[in-house]
Amino acid sequence: MGARVARMFRNINLENRVHREISKEKPRAAPRHPAISGGGSGGDGDVADTAGSVHQKNDPLLKLLKSVYVESKEPAAAAEASQEVTAVKEAARRPLRFSLPGLVELKDVPKGKLTIAEALKALSSHQRQPHAWTPEKISQEYSLDLKDTKALLQFFIPFQVEIIPPKTDAKQIKAS
Protein backbone atom coordinates (compact mmCIF):
# COMPACT_ATOMS: atom_id res chain seq x y z
CA MET A 1 0.00 0.00 0.00
CA GLY A 2 2.88 2.32 0.69
CA ALA A 3 4.05 1.81 -2.90
CA ARG A 4 0.72 3.07 -4.28
CA VAL A 5 0.95 6.25 -2.25
CA ALA A 6 4.56 6.83 -3.28
CA ARG A 7 3.65 6.24 -6.94
CA MET A 8 0.78 8.73 -6.67
CA PHE A 9 3.08 11.45 -5.28
CA ARG A 10 5.65 10.63 -7.93
CA ASN A 11 3.10 10.99 -10.72
CA ILE A 12 1.83 14.28 -9.29
CA ASN A 13 5.37 15.59 -9.32
CA LEU A 14 5.80 14.34 -12.89
CA GLU A 15 2.66 16.10 -14.07
CA ASN A 16 3.77 19.36 -12.45
CA ARG A 17 7.17 19.19 -14.15
CA VAL A 18 5.64 18.43 -17.55
CA HIS A 19 3.15 21.30 -17.16
CA ARG A 20 5.99 23.72 -16.31
CA GLU A 21 8.01 22.70 -19.39
CA ILE A 22 5.03 23.02 -21.72
CA SER A 23 4.12 26.46 -20.40
CA LYS A 24 7.66 27.86 -20.97
CA GLU A 25 8.23 30.25 -23.83
CA LYS A 26 9.74 28.64 -26.95
CA PRO A 27 13.32 29.66 -27.89
CA ARG A 28 13.71 31.90 -30.91
CA ALA A 29 15.38 30.53 -34.03
CA ALA A 30 18.74 31.97 -35.07
CA PRO A 31 18.59 34.63 -37.82
CA ARG A 32 19.24 33.46 -41.37
CA HIS A 33 22.28 34.48 -43.41
CA PRO A 34 21.60 37.71 -45.41
CA ALA A 35 22.33 36.07 -48.78
CA ILE A 36 19.78 33.34 -48.17
CA SER A 37 17.10 35.56 -46.58
CA GLY A 38 17.29 38.10 -49.45
CA GLY A 39 14.39 36.46 -51.26
CA GLY A 40 13.33 33.13 -52.69
CA SER A 41 14.51 33.66 -56.29
CA GLY A 42 17.47 35.95 -55.50
CA GLY A 43 19.44 33.20 -53.70
CA ASP A 44 19.42 30.92 -56.75
CA GLY A 45 20.67 33.74 -59.00
CA ASP A 46 23.69 34.38 -56.74
CA VAL A 47 24.71 30.74 -56.96
CA ALA A 48 24.40 30.83 -60.75
CA ASP A 49 26.52 34.03 -60.94
CA THR A 50 29.25 32.47 -58.82
CA ALA A 51 29.29 29.29 -60.90
CA GLY A 52 29.45 31.37 -64.09
CA SER A 53 32.39 33.44 -62.85
CA VAL A 54 34.32 30.29 -61.98
CA HIS A 55 33.95 28.83 -65.45
CA GLN A 56 34.53 32.13 -67.27
CA LYS A 57 37.91 32.77 -68.96
CA ASN A 58 40.14 35.40 -67.37
CA ASP A 59 42.28 36.86 -70.17
CA PRO A 60 45.06 38.45 -68.04
CA LEU A 61 45.58 35.22 -66.14
CA LEU A 62 45.51 33.21 -69.36
CA LYS A 63 48.26 35.43 -70.87
CA LEU A 64 50.41 34.99 -67.75
CA LEU A 65 49.92 31.24 -67.89
CA LYS A 66 50.95 31.12 -71.56
CA SER A 67 54.11 33.11 -70.78
CA VAL A 68 55.39 30.38 -68.42
CA TYR A 69 58.05 28.21 -70.05
CA VAL A 70 58.94 24.81 -68.57
CA GLU A 71 62.23 23.21 -69.49
CA SER A 72 62.77 19.52 -68.79
CA LYS A 73 65.88 17.35 -69.01
CA GLU A 74 66.29 13.77 -70.09
CA PRO A 75 66.85 11.11 -67.41
CA ALA A 76 70.34 10.34 -68.78
CA ALA A 77 71.45 13.93 -68.18
CA ALA A 78 70.08 13.80 -64.62
CA ALA A 79 72.03 10.59 -63.93
CA GLU A 80 75.27 12.22 -65.13
CA ALA A 81 74.59 15.22 -62.90
CA SER A 82 74.05 12.96 -59.88
CA GLN A 83 77.36 11.19 -60.62
CA GLU A 84 79.13 14.56 -60.67
CA VAL A 85 77.58 15.48 -57.32
CA THR A 86 78.71 12.19 -55.73
CA ALA A 87 82.23 12.73 -57.10
CA VAL A 88 82.32 16.18 -55.49
CA LYS A 89 81.03 14.74 -52.19
CA GLU A 90 83.71 12.03 -52.21
CA ALA A 91 86.41 14.63 -52.82
CA ALA A 92 85.20 16.60 -49.77
CA ARG A 93 85.99 13.72 -47.36
CA ARG A 94 89.11 13.05 -45.35
CA PRO A 95 90.49 9.80 -43.94
CA LEU A 96 89.77 8.93 -40.32
CA ARG A 97 92.61 9.91 -37.95
CA PHE A 98 91.57 8.02 -34.83
CA SER A 99 88.86 5.51 -33.94
CA LEU A 100 87.85 3.49 -30.92
CA PRO A 101 87.62 -0.29 -31.24
CA GLY A 102 84.15 -1.77 -30.99
CA LEU A 103 82.41 1.21 -32.60
CA VAL A 104 81.19 1.37 -36.16
CA GLU A 105 84.24 1.23 -38.38
CA LEU A 106 84.35 4.34 -40.53
CA LYS A 107 86.94 4.83 -43.23
CA ASP A 108 86.47 8.50 -43.96
CA VAL A 109 84.68 11.56 -42.58
CA PRO A 110 83.37 14.68 -44.37
CA LYS A 111 85.63 17.69 -44.10
CA GLY A 112 84.53 20.04 -41.33
CA LYS A 113 83.16 17.17 -39.20
CA LEU A 114 84.62 15.07 -36.38
CA THR A 115 83.76 11.74 -34.87
CA ILE A 116 83.32 11.55 -31.09
CA ALA A 117 86.59 9.62 -30.78
CA GLU A 118 88.47 12.30 -32.75
CA ALA A 119 86.88 15.10 -30.73
CA LEU A 120 87.90 13.45 -27.46
CA LYS A 121 91.43 12.82 -28.78
CA ALA A 122 91.78 16.46 -29.92
CA LEU A 123 90.50 17.75 -26.56
CA SER A 124 92.82 15.53 -24.53
CA SER A 125 95.79 16.50 -26.73
CA HIS A 126 94.99 20.19 -26.25
CA GLN A 127 94.56 19.77 -22.48
CA ARG A 128 97.87 17.91 -22.10
CA GLN A 129 99.96 20.09 -24.42
CA PRO A 130 98.19 23.39 -25.12
CA HIS A 131 101.33 24.96 -26.66
CA ALA A 132 101.85 22.08 -29.09
CA TRP A 133 98.18 21.50 -29.93
CA THR A 134 96.92 25.02 -30.64
CA PRO A 135 93.46 25.60 -32.16
CA GLU A 136 95.13 26.40 -35.50
CA LYS A 137 96.99 23.05 -35.53
CA ILE A 138 93.88 21.10 -34.55
CA SER A 139 91.81 22.81 -37.27
CA GLN A 140 94.51 22.04 -39.85
CA GLU A 141 94.96 18.44 -38.64
CA TYR A 142 91.24 17.57 -38.73
CA SER A 143 90.17 19.84 -41.66
CA LEU A 144 87.96 22.10 -39.53
CA ASP A 145 87.20 25.81 -39.55
CA LEU A 146 89.20 27.79 -37.02
CA LYS A 147 86.00 29.28 -35.57
CA ASP A 148 84.52 25.78 -35.05
CA THR A 149 87.73 24.54 -33.46
CA LYS A 150 87.82 27.41 -30.97
CA ALA A 151 84.17 26.76 -30.11
CA LEU A 152 84.93 23.05 -29.68
CA LEU A 153 87.77 23.76 -27.27
CA GLN A 154 85.73 26.29 -25.32
CA PHE A 155 82.32 24.64 -25.07
CA PHE A 156 82.79 20.87 -25.56
CA ILE A 157 83.44 19.48 -22.10
CA PRO A 158 83.52 15.69 -21.80
CA PHE A 159 81.96 14.35 -18.65
CA GLN A 160 84.10 13.11 -15.78
CA VAL A 161 83.08 10.15 -13.66
CA GLU A 162 83.50 10.67 -9.94
CA ILE A 163 82.92 7.73 -7.62
CA ILE A 164 81.70 8.87 -4.22
CA PRO A 165 82.43 6.32 -1.46
CA PRO A 166 79.51 5.31 0.72
CA LYS A 167 79.24 6.67 4.25
CA THR A 168 80.48 4.19 6.87
CA ASP A 169 79.36 5.84 10.11
CA ALA A 170 75.86 4.29 10.05
CA LYS A 171 74.11 4.00 13.36
CA GLN A 172 73.81 0.48 14.62
CA ILE A 173 71.35 -0.84 17.17
CA LYS A 174 73.21 -2.00 20.22
CA ALA A 175 72.15 -5.12 22.01
CA SER A 176 70.95 -4.36 25.55
N, CA and C of each residue as an Amber inpcrd file, in Angstrom:
protein
   528
   0.8110000  -1.1820000   0.0000000   0.0000000   0.0000000   0.0000000
   0.8580000   1.2490000   0.0000000   1.9830000   1.1770000   0.6760000
   2.8840000   2.3220000   0.6870000   3.4190000   2.6390000  -0.6970000
   3.5350000   1.6030000  -1.5480000   4.0500000   1.8070000  -2.8980000
   3.0470000   2.5990000  -3.7350000   1.7450000   2.3430000  -3.5150000
   0.7230000   3.0720000  -4.2760000   0.7470000   4.5540000  -3.9340000
   0.9260000   4.8590000  -2.6830000   0.9530000   6.2500000  -2.2480000
   2.1860000   6.9430000  -2.8140000   3.3120000   6.2480000  -2.7550000
   4.5620000   6.8260000  -3.2850000   4.4430000   7.0630000  -4.7800000
   3.8260000   6.1070000  -5.4950000   3.6540000   6.2440000  -6.9400000
   2.7370000   7.4130000  -7.2600000   1.7130000   7.6330000  -6.4600000
   0.7820000   8.7280000  -6.6750000   1.5050000  10.0720000  -6.5120000
   2.3330000  10.2010000  -5.4700000   3.0780000  11.4510000  -5.2770000
   4.1150000  11.6550000  -6.3920000   4.6960000  10.5460000  -6.8330000
   5.6540000  10.6330000  -7.9270000   4.9720000  11.1080000  -9.2060000
   3.8310000  10.5930000  -9.5130000   3.1010000  10.9880000 -10.7220000
   2.6390000  12.4320000 -10.6360000   2.2350000  12.8860000  -9.4460000
   1.8270000  14.2840000  -9.2890000   3.0180000  15.1780000  -9.5910000
   4.1660000  14.8230000  -9.0730000   5.3700000  15.5900000  -9.3180000
   5.7070000  15.5920000 -10.8050000   5.5110000  14.4610000 -11.4610000
   5.8010000  14.3440000 -12.8880000   4.8630000  15.2530000 -13.6870000
   3.6120000  15.2530000 -13.3540000   2.6590000  16.1020000 -14.0670000
   2.9910000  17.5770000 -13.8850000   3.3920000  17.9600000 -12.6920000
   3.7660000  19.3610000 -12.4460000   4.9700000  19.7640000 -13.2940000
   5.9580000  18.8720000 -13.3610000   7.1680000  19.1940000 -14.1490000
   6.8440000  19.3100000 -15.6340000   6.0150000  18.4010000 -16.1400000
   5.6450000  18.4330000 -17.5540000   4.8650000  19.7110000 -17.8520000
   3.9540000  20.0840000 -16.9590000   3.1490000  21.2960000 -17.1620000
   4.0410000  22.5420000 -17.1860000   5.0540000  22.5790000 -16.3150000
   5.9860000  23.7240000 -16.3060000   6.7710000  23.8150000 -17.6170000
   7.2480000  22.7000000 -18.1420000   8.0150000  22.6960000 -19.3930000
   7.1470000  23.1310000 -20.5780000   5.9090000  22.6760000 -20.6040000
   5.0260000  23.0230000 -21.7230000   4.6800000  24.5020000 -21.6920000
   4.5280000  25.0660000 -20.5040000   4.1230000  26.4610000 -20.4040000
   5.2770000  27.4370000 -20.6360000   6.5300000  26.9570000 -20.7180000
   7.6610000  27.8610000 -20.9740000   7.5830000  28.4360000 -22.3730000
   8.2110000  29.6120000 -22.5280000   8.2300000  30.2540000 -23.8320000
   9.2290000  29.5310000 -24.7450000   8.8770000  29.3470000 -26.0020000
   9.7380000  28.6370000 -26.9490000  10.9590000  29.4970000 -27.2950000
  12.1390000  28.8870000 -27.4930000  13.3250000  29.6630000 -27.8880000
  13.1990000  30.1520000 -29.3170000  13.7510000  31.3240000 -29.5730000
  13.7070000  31.8990000 -30.9130000  14.7460000  31.2290000 -31.8030000
  14.4490000  31.1140000 -33.0700000  15.3760000  30.5340000 -34.0310000
  16.4600000  31.5580000 -34.3690000  17.6260000  31.0820000 -34.7050000
  18.7360000  31.9650000 -35.0670000  18.4060000  32.6730000 -36.3820000
  18.8790000  33.9120000 -36.5690000  18.5920000  34.6290000 -37.8230000
  19.3000000  33.9660000 -39.0020000  18.6820000  34.0490000 -40.1440000
  19.2390000  33.4630000 -41.3670000  20.3410000  34.3410000 -41.9210000
  21.2020000  33.7450000 -42.7390000  22.2760000  34.4850000 -43.4060000
  21.6630000  35.4670000 -44.3910000  22.2260000  36.6980000 -44.5210000
  21.6010000  37.7050000 -45.4060000  21.4730000  37.2600000 -46.8550000
  22.4080000  36.4780000 -47.3710000  22.3350000  36.0730000 -48.7750000
  21.1590000  35.1270000 -48.9970000  20.8720000  34.3040000 -48.0190000
  19.7840000  33.3450000 -48.1680000  18.4460000  34.0180000 -47.9020000
  18.3770000  34.9290000 -46.9310000  17.1030000  35.5610000 -46.5750000
  16.7360000  36.7100000 -47.5180000  17.5470000  36.9920000 -48.5410000
  17.2860000  38.1050000 -49.4530000  16.0540000  37.8960000 -50.3070000
  15.5790000  36.7190000 -50.4430000  14.3920000  36.4580000 -51.2640000
  14.4700000  35.0570000 -51.8140000  13.3620000  34.5110000 -52.2200000
  13.3330000  33.1310000 -52.6860000  14.0720000  32.9460000 -53.9900000
  13.8700000  33.8350000 -54.9890000  14.5050000  33.6610000 -56.2910000
  15.8880000  34.2910000 -56.3380000  16.1800000  35.2650000 -55.4630000
  17.4720000  35.9510000 -55.4990000  18.6130000  35.0440000 -55.0890000
  18.3820000  34.0990000 -54.1700000  19.4370000  33.2020000 -53.7050000
  19.9280000  32.2910000 -54.8070000  19.0290000  31.8120000 -55.6600000
  19.4220000  30.9220000 -56.7490000  20.2350000  31.6670000 -57.7970000
  19.9470000  32.9370000 -58.0110000  20.6690000  33.7390000 -58.9960000
  22.1100000  33.9710000 -58.5620000  22.3300000  34.1690000 -57.2510000
  23.6910000  34.3770000 -56.7450000  24.5490000  33.1460000 -56.9730000
  23.9770000  31.9900000 -56.7490000  24.7150000  30.7440000 -56.9550000
  25.0670000  30.5880000 -58.4330000  24.1440000  30.9420000 -59.3170000
  24.3990000  30.8320000 -60.7520000  25.4870000  31.8200000 -61.1760000
  25.4850000  33.0420000 -60.6070000  26.5180000  34.0290000 -60.9380000
  27.8960000  33.5470000 -60.5050000  27.9660000  32.9660000 -59.3230000
  29.2540000  32.4660000 -58.8150000  29.7600000  31.3260000 -59.6880000
  28.8890000  30.4060000 -60.0550000  29.2910000  29.2860000 -60.8990000
  29.7360000  29.7930000 -62.2700000  29.0680000  30.8190000 -62.7940000
  29.4500000  31.3730000 -64.0900000  30.8080000  32.0540000 -64.0410000
  31.1010000  32.7620000 -62.9430000  32.3910000  33.4410000 -62.8520000
  33.5440000  32.4540000 -62.6890000  33.2750000  31.2990000 -62.1190000
  34.3200000  30.2880000 -61.9760000  34.6830000  29.7040000 -63.3340000
  33.7120000  29.4550000 -64.1560000  33.9540000  28.8270000 -65.4510000
  34.2700000  29.8330000 -66.5570000  34.2660000  31.0980000 -66.2680000
  34.5310000  32.1350000 -67.2690000  36.0450000  32.3000000 -67.4570000
  36.4890000  32.5600000 -68.6880000  37.9130000  32.7660000 -68.9650000
  38.3630000  34.1190000 -68.4450000  39.5560000  34.1530000 -67.8520000
  40.1400000  35.3960000 -67.3660000  41.3570000  35.6700000 -68.2470000
  41.2320000  36.6160000 -69.1760000  42.2810000  36.8600000 -70.1750000
  43.6390000  37.2400000 -69.5740000  43.7280000  38.1330000 -68.5840000
  45.0590000  38.4530000 -68.0370000  45.7500000  37.2350000 -67.4210000
  44.9850000  36.4180000 -66.7180000  45.5840000  35.2210000 -66.1390000
  45.9780000  34.2140000 -67.2130000  45.2000000  34.1240000 -68.2620000
  45.5110000  33.2120000 -69.3560000  46.8050000  33.6280000 -70.0590000
  47.0110000  34.9380000 -70.2570000  48.2560000  35.4310000 -70.8700000
  49.4610000  35.1250000 -69.9920000  49.3020000  35.3110000 -68.6700000
  50.4070000  34.9940000 -67.7540000  50.7370000  33.5060000 -67.7710000
  49.7120000  32.6880000 -67.8610000  49.9250000  31.2440000 -67.8910000
  50.6420000  30.8180000 -69.1670000  50.2940000  31.4580000 -70.2910000
  50.9480000  31.1250000 -71.5580000  52.3970000  31.5970000 -71.5930000
  52.7320000  32.6070000 -70.7840000  54.1100000  33.1100000 -70.7780000
  55.0650000  32.2290000 -69.9560000  54.5290000  31.2790000 -69.2160000
  55.3870000  30.3840000 -68.4230000  56.0040000  29.3610000 -69.3580000
  57.3340000  29.1610000 -69.2150000  58.0500000  28.2060000 -70.0470000
  58.6960000  27.1640000 -69.1390000  58.4080000  25.9030000 -69.3850000
  58.9420000  24.8150000 -68.5740000  59.9850000  24.0800000 -69.3960000
  61.1450000  23.9020000 -68.8030000  62.2290000  23.2120000 -69.4860000
  62.5150000  21.9150000 -68.7410000  62.5220000  20.8000000 -69.4390000
  62.7720000  19.5220000 -68.7900000  64.0400000  18.8930000 -69.3700000
  64.6520000  18.0200000 -68.5820000  65.8830000  17.3480000 -69.0100000
  65.6160000  15.8600000 -69.1210000  66.4350000  15.2070000 -69.9210000
  66.2900000  13.7700000 -70.0950000  66.8380000  13.0590000 -68.8670000
  66.3590000  11.8500000 -68.5830000  66.8490000  11.1130000 -67.4130000
  68.3520000  10.8160000 -67.4750000  68.9150000  10.6320000 -68.6500000
  70.3420000  10.3390000 -68.7770000  71.1680000  11.5330000 -68.2940000
  70.7400000  12.7380000 -68.6150000  71.4520000  13.9340000 -68.1800000
  71.3570000  14.0780000 -66.6620000  70.2400000  13.7150000 -66.0710000
  70.0800000  13.7950000 -64.6230000  70.9840000  12.7880000 -63.9320000
  71.1580000  11.6000000 -64.5200000  72.0340000  10.5860000 -63.9340000
  73.4880000  11.0580000 -63.9530000  73.8980000  11.6960000 -65.0540000
  75.2700000  12.2230000 -65.1350000  75.4830000  13.3230000 -64.0940000
  74.4770000  14.1530000 -63.8920000  74.5860000  15.2240000 -62.9050000
  74.7070000  14.6500000 -61.5050000  73.9620000  13.5690000 -61.2100000
  74.0510000  12.9650000 -59.8790000  75.4180000  12.3120000 -59.6700000
  76.0230000  11.7640000 -60.7390000  77.3640000  11.1860000 -60.6210000
  78.3840000  12.2750000 -60.3360000  78.2190000  13.4500000 -60.9370000
  79.1350000  14.5620000 -60.6750000  79.0170000  15.0240000 -59.2230000
  77.7980000  15.0540000 -58.7070000  77.5780000  15.4820000 -57.3190000
  78.2300000  14.4910000 -56.3590000  78.0890000  13.1820000 -56.6100000
  78.7070000  12.1890000 -55.7260000  80.2300000  12.2740000 -55.8050000
  80.7830000  12.5840000 -56.9770000  82.2340000  12.7300000 -57.0950000
  82.7170000  13.9200000 -56.2790000  81.9540000  15.0090000 -56.2820000
  82.3230000  16.1830000 -55.4930000  82.2300000  15.8650000 -54.0050000
  81.1920000  15.1030000 -53.6040000  81.0350000  14.7420000 -52.1950000
  82.1800000  13.8400000 -51.7350000  82.6130000  12.9150000 -52.5860000
  83.7100000  12.0270000 -52.2130000  85.0100000  12.8090000 -52.0720000
  85.1900000  13.8310000 -52.8870000  86.4110000  14.6260000 -52.8170000
  86.4370000  15.4580000 -51.5380000  85.2750000  15.7600000 -50.9610000
  85.2030000  16.5980000 -49.7720000  85.2560000  15.7620000 -48.4960000
  85.8640000  14.5840000 -48.5460000  85.9920000  13.7250000 -47.3630000
  87.4680000  13.5540000 -47.0330000  87.7370000  13.2640000 -45.7890000
  89.1100000  13.0540000 -45.3510000  89.1940000  11.7100000 -44.6400000
  90.3780000  11.0920000 -44.6270000  90.4940000   9.7970000 -43.9420000
  90.3660000   9.9740000 -42.4280000  89.9580000   8.9180000 -41.7690000
  89.7660000   8.9330000 -40.3190000  91.1210000   8.9170000 -39.6290000
  91.3310000   9.8130000 -38.6610000  92.6070000   9.9130000 -37.9460000
  92.6780000   8.9410000 -36.7760000  91.5550000   8.7980000 -36.0520000
  91.5730000   8.0160000 -34.8270000  90.1970000   7.3970000 -34.6330000
  90.1440000   6.1420000 -34.2070000  88.8570000   5.5110000 -33.9360000
  88.9870000   4.6140000 -32.7180000  87.8820000   4.3710000 -32.0770000
  87.8530000   3.4870000 -30.9160000  87.4080000   2.1080000 -31.3680000
  88.0440000   1.0550000 -30.8490000  87.6180000  -0.2910000 -31.2430000
  86.2340000  -0.6070000 -30.6780000  85.4770000  -1.3840000 -31.4240000
  84.1530000  -1.7650000 -30.9860000  83.0610000  -0.8650000 -31.5360000
  83.3990000   0.3220000 -32.0070000  82.4140000   1.2070000 -32.5980000
  82.3020000   0.9180000 -34.0860000  81.3660000   1.5590000 -34.7280000
  81.1920000   1.3740000 -36.1630000  82.4720000   1.8080000 -36.8660000
  82.9720000   0.9410000 -37.6970000  84.2400000   1.2350000 -38.3790000
  83.9830000   2.1470000 -39.5670000  84.4310000   3.3750000 -39.4460000
  84.3450000   4.3440000 -40.5330000  85.6990000   4.4320000 -41.2030000
  85.6790000   4.6920000 -42.5040000  86.9350000   4.8340000 -43.2290000
  87.2690000   6.2920000 -43.4990000  86.2270000   7.0930000 -43.7050000
  86.4650000   8.5020000 -43.9620000  85.3240000   9.3330000 -43.3800000
  85.6170000  10.6310000 -43.2060000  84.6800000  11.5630000 -42.5820000
  84.6040000  12.8030000 -43.4670000  83.4340000  13.4400000 -43.5850000
  83.3670000  14.6760000 -44.3650000  84.2480000  15.7560000 -43.7490000
  84.7990000  16.5950000 -44.5990000  85.6270000  17.6940000 -44.1000000
  84.7460000  18.6470000 -43.3090000  85.2840000  19.1440000 -42.1880000
  84.5270000  20.0370000 -41.3330000  83.7430000  19.3070000 -40.2610000
  83.8720000  17.9620000 -40.2020000  83.1600000  17.1690000 -39.2020000
  84.1670000  16.3080000 -38.4450000  83.7850000  15.9170000 -37.2330000
  84.6160000  15.0700000 -36.3770000  83.7770000  13.9160000 -35.8530000
  84.4340000  12.7980000 -35.6000000  83.7580000  11.7400000 -34.8680000
  83.9470000  12.0280000 -33.3820000  83.2030000  11.3440000 -32.5410000
  83.3240000  11.5470000 -31.0950000  84.7230000  11.1570000 -30.6370000
  85.2520000  10.0660000 -31.1750000  86.5900000   9.6240000 -30.7830000
  87.6350000  10.6790000 -31.1520000  87.5170000  11.2670000 -32.3420000
  88.4660000  12.3030000 -32.7530000  88.3220000  13.5570000 -31.9040000
  87.0950000  13.9150000 -31.5660000  86.8780000  15.0990000 -30.7310000
  87.5010000  14.8940000 -29.3570000  87.3120000  13.7220000 -28.7670000
  87.9020000  13.4470000 -27.4560000  89.4230000  13.4280000 -27.5320000
  89.9690000  12.8620000 -28.6000000  91.4290000  12.8170000 -28.7810000
  91.9790000  14.2370000 -28.9320000  91.3190000  15.0820000 -29.7300000
  91.7770000  16.4560000 -29.9210000  91.6950000  17.2390000 -28.6140000
  90.6240000  17.0630000 -27.8460000  90.4990000  17.7530000 -26.5600000
  91.5560000  17.3210000 -25.5690000  91.8020000  16.0010000 -25.4900000
  92.8210000  15.5290000 -24.5350000  94.2130000  15.9860000 -24.9580000
  94.4880000  16.0190000 -26.2540000  95.7890000  16.4980000 -26.7260000
  95.9630000  17.9740000 -26.3810000  94.9150000  18.7650000 -26.5530000
  94.9870000  20.1870000 -26.2540000  95.1330000  20.4210000 -24.7450000
  94.4590000  19.6040000 -23.9270000  94.5600000  19.7730000 -22.4750000
  95.9460000  19.3810000 -21.9650000  96.5390000  18.3400000 -22.5490000
  97.8720000  17.9090000 -22.0990000  98.9660000  18.8500000 -22.5720000
  98.9150000  19.2420000 -23.8400000  99.9630000  20.0880000 -24.4230000
  99.3140000  21.2620000 -25.1690000  98.8810000  22.2930000 -24.4360000
  98.1930000  23.3950000 -25.1160000  99.1080000  24.1960000 -26.0470000
 100.4210000  24.2150000 -25.7870000 101.3260000  24.9640000 -26.6650000
 101.5800000  24.2060000 -27.9630000 101.6040000  22.8810000 -27.8880000
 101.8490000  22.0810000 -29.0910000 100.5710000  21.9290000 -29.9150000
  99.4470000  21.7100000 -29.2390000  98.1750000  21.5030000 -29.9250000
  97.3320000  22.7740000 -29.8200000  97.6510000  23.7540000 -30.6050000
  96.9160000  25.0160000 -30.6400000  95.6360000  24.8320000 -31.4690000
  94.6730000  25.7210000 -31.3370000  93.4580000  25.6020000 -32.1640000
  93.7630000  25.6150000 -33.6650000  94.7820000  26.3670000 -34.0760000
  95.1300000  26.4000000 -35.4950000  95.6180000  25.0340000 -35.9740000
  96.4470000  24.3540000 -35.1380000  96.9860000  23.0530000 -35.5280000
  95.8780000  22.0050000 -35.5520000  94.9820000  22.0670000 -34.5820000
  93.8750000  21.1020000 -34.5500000  92.9680000  21.3020000 -35.7630000
  92.6810000  22.5590000 -36.1100000  91.8150000  22.8110000 -37.2680000
  92.4800000  22.3540000 -38.5600000  93.8030000  22.4970000 -38.6480000
  94.5130000  22.0420000 -39.8480000  94.5780000  20.5130000 -39.8750000
  94.8110000  19.9020000 -38.7310000  94.9590000  18.4420000 -38.6450000
  93.6550000  17.7210000 -38.9970000  92.5240000  18.2380000 -38.5300000
  91.2450000  17.5720000 -38.7270000  90.3640000  18.2340000 -39.7900000
  90.8820000  19.1580000 -40.5720000  90.1670000  19.8430000 -41.6620000
  88.9020000  20.5340000 -41.1510000  89.0690000  21.3660000 -40.1180000
  87.9630000  22.1030000 -39.5260000  88.1580000  23.5950000 -39.7440000
  87.0780000  24.3600000 -39.5600000  87.1980000  25.8130000 -39.5500000
  87.8040000  26.2360000 -38.2160000  88.5580000  27.3100000 -38.2420000
  89.2020000  27.7940000 -37.0250000  88.1500000  28.2250000 -36.0010000
  87.0770000  28.8350000 -36.4720000  86.0030000  29.2780000 -35.5710000
  85.3620000  28.0750000 -34.8730000  85.1110000  26.9890000 -35.6320000
  84.5170000  25.7820000 -35.0550000  85.4630000  25.1230000 -34.0620000
  86.7530000  25.1450000 -34.3580000  87.7320000  24.5380000 -33.4620000
  87.8090000  25.2970000 -32.1440000  87.8020000  26.6220000 -32.2040000
  87.8230000  27.4100000 -30.9690000  86.5600000  27.1610000 -30.1520000
  85.4160000  27.0540000 -30.8120000  84.1690000  26.7590000 -30.1110000
  84.2100000  25.3630000 -29.4970000  84.7980000  24.4130000 -30.1990000
  84.9280000  23.0490000 -29.6810000  85.7680000  23.0410000 -28.4130000
  86.8950000  23.7390000 -28.4370000  87.7720000  23.7600000 -27.2710000
  87.1580000  24.5230000 -26.1090000  86.3190000  25.4860000 -26.3940000
  85.7290000  26.2900000 -25.3230000  84.4880000  25.6290000 -24.7240000
  83.6180000  25.0770000 -25.5570000  82.3200000  24.6410000 -25.0670000
  82.1460000  23.1310000 -24.9390000  82.9530000  22.3320000 -25.6140000
  82.7910000  20.8730000 -25.5640000  83.5490000  20.3540000 -24.3560000
  82.8100000  19.9650000 -23.3190000  83.4420000  19.4820000 -22.0970000
  82.9960000  18.0370000 -21.8930000  83.9130000  17.0790000 -22.0330000
  83.5180000  15.6910000 -21.8030000  83.2370000  15.4690000 -20.3170000
  82.3230000  14.5720000 -20.0450000  81.9590000  14.3460000 -18.6500000
  83.0700000  13.5960000 -17.9270000  83.1380000  13.7970000 -16.6240000
  84.1050000  13.1150000 -15.7840000  83.3380000  12.2740000 -14.7800000
  83.7540000  11.0530000 -14.5850000  83.0830000  10.1540000 -13.6630000
  83.7580000  10.2720000 -12.3080000  82.9900000  10.6010000 -11.3020000
  83.5030000  10.6670000  -9.9390000  82.7720000   9.6280000  -9.1150000
  83.5230000   8.7730000  -8.4510000  82.9210000   7.7350000  -7.6230000
  82.9560000   8.2250000  -6.1810000  81.7940000   8.3870000  -5.5950000
  81.7000000   8.8660000  -4.2230000  81.5810000   7.6510000  -3.3190000
  82.5020000   7.5030000  -2.3450000  82.4320000   6.3230000  -1.4640000
  81.2300000   6.4150000  -0.5290000  80.6650000   5.2820000  -0.1730000
  79.5070000   5.3090000   0.7150000  79.9090000   5.7090000   2.1380000
  78.9740000   6.2830000   2.8710000  79.2410000   6.6730000   4.2540000
  79.3110000   5.4110000   5.1300000  80.2980000   5.3800000   6.0280000
  80.4810000   4.1940000   6.8670000  80.0570000   4.4050000   8.3000000
  79.7270000   5.5880000   8.7080000  79.3580000   5.8440000  10.1100000
  77.8410000   5.7020000  10.2980000  77.2890000   4.5690000   9.8840000
  75.8620000   4.2940000  10.0490000  75.5930000   3.8910000  11.4870000
  74.4580000   4.3160000  11.9690000  74.1070000   3.9990000  13.3560000
  73.6550000   2.5430000  13.4350000  74.1610000   1.8610000  14.4240000
  73.8050000   0.4750000  14.6220000  73.0150000   0.3420000  15.9090000
  72.1140000  -0.5800000  15.9410000  71.3490000  -0.8360000  17.1730000
  72.2150000  -1.7140000  18.0750000  72.3920000  -1.2460000  19.2690000
  73.2120000  -1.9960000  20.2230000  72.3270000  -2.9720000  20.9950000
  72.8870000  -4.1150000  21.2370000  72.1470000  -5.1210000  22.0150000
  72.1290000  -4.6870000  23.4670000  71.0030000  -4.7720000  24.1450000
  70.9500000  -4.3620000  25.5510000  70.7530000  -5.4990000  26.5000000
